Amino acid sequence: MFRYRNAFEAEKGVKGMQLTGKRIIVTGGASGIGASTVSAYVGEGAQVASLDVTDEAGLKVVEQANAASQGGGQATFYHCDIAQPEEVFSTFETAVAGLGGLDVLAHIAGVDRSKPAEDWTLEDMNFMWSINLNGTILCDQAACRQFRKEGKGAIINFASDVALAGMPNGAIYAASKGAVLSWTRTIAAEWASKYNVRCNCVNPTMKTPMYEQYKASLSPEALEAFLANEKQRVPLGGEMGDADRDMAPVMVFLASDASRFINGQILPVNGGRVMLHG
Ligand SMILES: NC(=O)c1ccc[n+]([C@@H]2O[C@H](COP(=O)([O-])OP(=O)(O)OC[C@H]3O[C@@H](n4cnc5c(N)ncnc54)[C@H](O)[C@@H]3O)[C@@H](O)[C@H]2O)c1
């Protein structure tokens, strides 16, 4: 047994579970990375509030995670549209009351749309900003409200490699994620020193419904080119990852005390897809 594990178990008085006692809000818990994260957190003994606009799928994820739980972990689903300020603050208040406090926010919910850069309309832009950018800011602010009472907290936001590398036919999505990176780095500095709240950002590349939706938007020729390109661009495995296998363990680490000194970082979980060469 590693030494750090012994120290952790002695401090918490528990064996095996990495998130026992943690109270966590997950947004986007009904699908993809969010659904994998809810299941992993419950499996590691956490108390979880899962927020999403897709009620049926969200409830199903929570039911399955609770049925598989062996270490006291438990999840509850709450409907919440993260683009609606009042709904965000009131749902967070209800969720925090149900959890008995808050230790971690895993803010995963997001949307994607594809079209040539010259064709994006104001409606497209407002849709993208309101969910990907405003939704991130609102959820982080609502969590911070509680973290100030707790005297500490951790936030995990979701950006994208395309914020750094660009995305043909995804300009406004890429721009919204670029803004999430800037926001994350700013609050990582501001809230860590003021409120003892750390904040990091994940850039994932996972085969989820959002990925399938993107592939479905491509013509057969474009899809073939995209998949061939992925083979070349992902050094580890030649394709995107699996959210349960490749993303959920990282989400557990980022929510756990093992990552307590990691702050303001962009963590790519992408098999080496985008690397910045000197
Ligand atoms: N899958 C990838 O490879 C990839 C790559 C880069 C970034 N991301 C980001 O990771 C996050 C998760 O992506 P995913 O692939 O699991 O997507 P997904 O589409 O499978 O899941 C997104 C979830 O967000 C929810 N959601 C959408 N709008 C919402 C709203 N207004 N309020 C509340 N919930 C809302 C959806 O209902 C869905 O359950 C997103 O922020 C996405 O932009 C994913």
The ligand as an SDF file (V2000), in Angstrom:
LIG
                    3D

 44 48  0  0  0  0  0  0  0  0999 V2000
  -16.9150   14.8020  -26.1130 N   0  0  0  0  0  0  0  0  0  0  0  0
  -15.8260   15.4790  -26.4020 C   0  0  0  0  0  0  0  0  0  0  0  0
  -14.9020   14.9490  -27.0350 O   0  0  0  0  0  0  0  0  0  0  0  0
  -15.6690   16.9110  -25.9820 C   0  0  0  0  0  0  0  0  0  0  0  0
  -14.6150   17.6460  -26.5340 C   0  0  0  0  0  0  0  0  0  0  0  0
  -14.3910   18.9330  -26.0810 C   0  0  0  0  0  0  0  0  0  0  0  0
  -15.2100   19.4830  -25.1040 C   0  0  0  0  0  0  0  0  0  0  0  0
  -16.2450   18.7540  -24.5980 N   0  0  0  0  0  0  0  0  0  0  0  0
  -17.0800   19.3650  -23.5690 C   0  0  0  0  0  0  0  0  0  0  0  0
  -17.3100   18.4180  -22.5350 O   0  0  0  0  0  0  0  0  0  0  0  0
  -18.6060   18.6300  -21.9730 C   0  0  0  0  0  0  0  0  0  0  0  0
  -19.4090   17.3370  -22.0030 C   0  0  0  0  0  0  0  0  0  0  0  0
  -19.5410   16.9240  -23.3500 O   0  0  0  0  0  0  0  0  0  0  0  0
  -20.2070   15.5330  -23.7850 P   0  0  0  0  0  0  0  0  0  0  0  0
  -19.4700   15.1040  -24.9790 O   0  0  0  0  0  0  0  0  0  0  0  0
  -20.3520   14.6390  -22.6160 O   0  0  0  0  0  0  0  0  0  0  0  0
  -21.6400   16.0750  -24.2830 O   0  0  0  0  0  0  0  0  0  0  0  0
  -23.1200   15.4490  -24.2120 P   0  0  0  0  0  0  0  0  0  0  0  0
  -23.8670   16.1420  -25.2950 O   0  0  0  0  0  0  0  0  0  0  0  0
  -23.0560   13.9680  -24.2100 O   0  0  0  0  0  0  0  0  0  0  0  0
  -23.6260   15.9450  -22.7860 O   0  0  0  0  0  0  0  0  0  0  0  0
  -23.8760   17.3040  -22.5270 C   0  0  0  0  0  0  0  0  0  0  0  0
  -24.9630   17.4000  -21.4770 C   0  0  0  0  0  0  0  0  0  0  0  0
  -25.2080   18.7990  -21.2180 O   0  0  0  0  0  0  0  0  0  0  0  0
  -26.6170   18.9440  -21.0670 C   0  0  0  0  0  0  0  0  0  0  0  0
  -27.0300   20.3300  -21.3400 N   0  0  0  0  0  0  0  0  0  0  0  0
  -27.0530   20.9640  -22.5380 C   0  0  0  0  0  0  0  0  0  0  0  0
  -27.5880   22.1770  -22.4080 N   0  0  0  0  0  0  0  0  0  0  0  0
  -27.8880   22.3310  -21.0950 C   0  0  0  0  0  0  0  0  0  0  0  0
  -28.4790   23.3810  -20.3400 C   0  0  0  0  0  0  0  0  0  0  0  0
  -28.8690   24.5340  -20.9100 N   0  0  0  0  0  0  0  0  0  0  0  0
  -28.6480   23.1990  -19.0070 N   0  0  0  0  0  0  0  0  0  0  0  0
  -28.2600   22.0400  -18.4190 C   0  0  0  0  0  0  0  0  0  0  0  0
  -27.7280   20.9990  -19.0850 N   0  0  0  0  0  0  0  0  0  0  0  0
  -27.5440   21.1540  -20.4100 C   0  0  0  0  0  0  0  0  0  0  0  0
  -27.2040   17.9840  -22.0860 C   0  0  0  0  0  0  0  0  0  0  0  0
  -28.5850   17.7110  -21.8290 O   0  0  0  0  0  0  0  0  0  0  0  0
  -26.2940   16.7830  -21.9210 C   0  0  0  0  0  0  0  0  0  0  0  0
  -26.7970   15.9030  -20.9380 O   0  0  0  0  0  0  0  0  0  0  0  0
  -19.2440   19.7690  -22.7840 C   0  0  0  0  0  0  0  0  0  0  0  0
  -19.0410   21.0030  -22.1120 O   0  0  0  0  0  0  0  0  0  0  0  0
  -18.4620   19.7530  -24.0870 C   0  0  0  0  0  0  0  0  0  0  0  0
  -18.4610   20.9890  -24.7470 O   0  0  0  0  0  0  0  0  0  0  0  0
  -16.5090   17.4750  -25.0260 C   0  0  0  0  0  0  0  0  0  0  0  0
  1  2  1  0
  2  3  2  0
  2  4  1  0
  4  5  1  0
  4 44  2  0
  5  6  2  0
  6  7  1  0
  7  8  2  0
  8  9  1  0
  8 44  1  0
  9 10  1  0
  9 42  1  0
 10 11  1  0
 11 12  1  0
 11 40  1  0
 12 13  1  0
 13 14  1  0
 14 15  2  0
 14 16  1  0
 14 17  1  0
 17 18  1  0
 18 19  2  0
 18 20  1  0
 18 21  1  0
 21 22  1  0
 22 23  1  0
 23 24  1  0
 23 38  1  0
 24 25  1  0
 25 26  1  0
 25 36  1  0
 26 27  1  0
 26 35  1  0
 27 28  2  0
 28 29  1  0
 29 30  1  0
 29 35  2  0
 30 31  1  0
 30 32  2  0
 32 33  1  0
 33 34  2  0
 34 35  1  0
 36 37  1  0
 36 38  1  0
 38 39  1  0
 40 41  1  0
 40 42  1  0
 42 43  1  0
M  CHG  2   8   1  16  -1
M  END
$$$$
